[in-house]
Amino acid sequence: MMGASLVFAQLALIAILLWYSAPVAHSTVAIGGLAISAFWLIWAVWSMPRKTLKVHPSPAEAGSLCQQRAYRWVRHPMYGAVLLGALMVAFADGTWLTALVWVTLLAVLWVKSSLEESYLSHRYAEYVNYRARTPRWVPLGPVITGSVMLRWLGRLVQVIALTAVMFLLWQAFENHWDRRLFSVENRYNIGAEQVMELLEDKPDLLVLDVRMAWEFEAQHLPQAMNIPIQDPQFEDKLEQALEGKSAVLIYCAGGYRSRQAVEISNQLELPQTVYHFHRGMLQWWLR
């Protein structure tokens, strides 16, 4: 019963992602990732004997333990390929919905693969050794066995992969947020070069730093004033500071707090033009 439920959940989540897959056509990164995913999935299906291939996590009666080709590198190459393809769809769509669907799919496939492995361990005595030397999804199995240094290298690669996933999820959230924030008239998301032009050419510009006071004192943009976003009187102080100004440039350390400030400016329906410094001081330092 649990196996059938996991299969249903897996197929339903994949169907949702396919429904939202149209933006993939406009993302080179997503297209490249999907190409790798498709190749890996085709290789995994080709590697598995036909009598062993099964969607349900329980092993086929006439099946055998597959340890060759793609399965020499990872224990669950099909799941890995599906997760990579799904991640590319979530990345291209850039919304909270598809990001949440991907995380849910990751959890479902983790549980499903664990259930599958419990079945295989009972049926095949050699599966215990196979599982010990072969990773679940990241293809480093034959490389990282035997050497402590190489095993640690494999763990490092997995940490990097997890970090990349978290970055992509944040980017999906950020893209969704930006579409809502900057769809309002006179709201712009700009980079460091445009910021420098504004500082030089717009004398009636309010440069607003919404970080904490100690961050502001350490370093800030020229002509900037500081109103921390955490200030309970932030809205009143913002409106006072904007008197006689035609525009405001809002920034923080990396973009989260400054987007909160842009959100507030939209709620207040400020008539001034609002420029948001994308990535804030981080991009200023790297310019």
Summary of the structure (lengths in Angstrom):
residues: 287
radius of gyration: 25.2
end to end distance: 56.2
largest distance: 80.2
contacts: 873
relative contact order: 0.09
helix: 63%
strand: 8%
